[in-house]
Amino acid sequence: MFEQTGLYPILTLLLASLIIMGSPGPSTISATAVGAVYGFRGSMSYVGGLIVGTVVVLLAVAVGVVAVLLSVPHGASALTVISTVYIIYLAFRIATAPPLARRSDHVKTPAFTGGFLLAVANPKAYLAIAAVFAGVSLFKDQRTLDAVIKIMLLSMMIVIIHLCWLLVGASLSRFLQNPTISRTVNISLAGILIVTTALALAG
């Protein structure tokens, strides 16, 4: 655990969050997949839900709510079931979405609520955030200040990480005018989403 004061532990925290929280997982991969299928603007509501939900997870980790939740009988299992069911539904939506050129302005895009629910039920988020939050100490012997600053910095990183993954996905959308390419990419992204979720659950 790093307990030095100054810039070094802050940089350590940011780098750790980028590597651990920013690695492929259900939330980040879903942001990329939705961005590729629905474009940047069409995905903002959903990704906003992911961001808010992940910040809620961060706050839960910070105040120890996770330990209370997981101590409730079947609490962890309920989160896993919710996350798995929604991710399967989202993967189906992504895999079967029509090419961008064939969509009307009234095509229903994934909602804020869906992103929020996925984020708060994402098992990787709790483990990753807990690892980063507990692994670096910014202010020795000042626990309240330490927690507040870490919450602020990690919230900023949550926004940056999700927007970066969304931009990666949205950059693919220009190639999805072709029906064959669109179907191939959509099915591939849906498959990757399922696989990353399975790996997160297995871990």
N, C-alpha and C positions, 0 to 999 in steps of 0.2 A: 504494500500500500504506500502511495506517495503522500508524504505529509510536509513537503517543503512549501514555503510561502513564495509568492511571486508569480511570474508568468509561466514558469515551467509546468506546474501542476495543471494550470488552465489549458495549456496546449496539450498536455497528456490527456485530459478529460475530453477535449474536442476530438483528438485523434482516435481515442478509444471508442467514442460514440460513433464516429464515422465508420470505423472498421466493424464494430460489433452490431450497432443498431442499423447501419446502412447496408449491411450484407443482404443478399437475396433472402427473402422470407415471404410469408403470405401477404403482409401489408405492402411491402415495397414492390413485389412482383405484380400484385393486383393493380397498383397504381400505374405501372408500366403497361400492363395488358389493357386496362381501361383507356389509358391515353392513346394507345395504338388503334384501338377499335372505335373510339368515340371522339378523338381529337382532344386538344388541350382545353378548349372552352367547354366542351361537352362533359369533360371529366372533373371540372373544378369542384362541383358540389360533392361528388363522391370522395375525392381526395381531401377536401376540406373536412369531411367526416372522419377520414383516416387520421388526419392531423389532430383534430380535437380529441378523438378517442385515444390516440397514443399519448397525448398530454395528460389525459385523465389517468391512464395507466401509470405514467410518470409520477403524478401526484399520489396515486394509491401506493406505489412503491415507497415514496418518500415518507408517508405517514404510517406505513406498516399495515395498511388495509389488506394487502395481499395475504399476509400471514393469517389474518382473521378470516378472510374469505375461504382460504384453502383449508382452514381448520373445521369449516362447516361440512357435515357429511355430504358427500357427492358434489360439493361446490366446484372442485376442479373438473370433475367429469361433465358437469353441466356446461361449463365454459367450453370445454373441448367439443362437445356435441354441437353447441350453437355455432362455433367457429367452423367446424367441418361441414355442416349442412349449408351454411351460407356460401362457403367457398365453392362447394360443388355446384350450387345454383349459379353463382357468378361465372364459374368456368363454363357452364352450359350456355349462359347468355353470350359470353365472349366467343365461344366456338361456333355458335349458330348466327352470329350477327351478320347482316348483309354487307356487301362492299360499300364503302363510303359513297361512291357515285350513285348508288341506288337508294340512298336514304333520303327521307323527307325531313323537313325541319321539326316534324312532330314525333320523331323517333324517341322513345322513352330511354333515357340514359340512367345509369346507376345513381341512386339517390344518396344524399348526405347520411341518412339513417343507416343505409347498408354499410357505408364505409365506417361509420362510428361503431356499429355493432361488431364488425369484423375486427376492428382495432382493439376493442376492450375484451374480446374473446380470443385474441391471438396469443397462443401460449409462448411464442418466441419473444413477444414484446416484453412480457414480465421478466423472463430470464435475462434478456439482453440489457434491459434498463437497470435491473437490479445489479447486474454485474458491473456496469459502468458506474452507477450511482455509489455503490459501496467500495469500488476499487480505487477511487481517487479522493483524497482529502485536500481541500483547498485552504482551509483555515483551521489549524490545529487549536483545539480547546475552545472553539467557537462554533458549536454544532448548529445553532439556529442560522447564523450567517452563512455557514458552509452549505447547509441544505438549500437556503433561498437562492444563493448564487448558482448552485448546481442546477436547480430547477429552471432558472432563467436561461442558462447556457444550453441545457439539454432541450428545452422547449424550442429554442432557436434552431438547434441542429435537427430536431424532428421536422420542422417546417422545411428547412433546406434539403434534407435527405429525400423527403417525399416529393418535393417539387422537381428535384433532379431526376428521380425515377420517372415522374410523369413526363418530363421533357424528353427523356429517352424514348418513351413509348410514343409520344406525340410526333416525334421526328420520323417514326416509321409510318405514320398515317398517310403520307404522300404516296407511298408505294402500294397502298391498299385500294386504289381505284380499280385495279385489275382483279376480276373475280377469282381467278385461280390463285394469285399471290395472296389475296385477302383471305381466302379460305385456309390456305396453308399456314399463314402467319397466325391467324386467329386460333386454329386448332393447336398449333405449337405453343402459343402463349397460355392457352387453357391447360395444356398438358404440363407445362413448366409450373404453373400455379398449383396444380394438384400435387406434383412431385415435391415442391418446396414445402408445401403444407404437411405432406406425409413425413418428410425429413424432420420438420419442426416438432411434430407430434412424437416421432420416434425418439427424438433427443430428449 
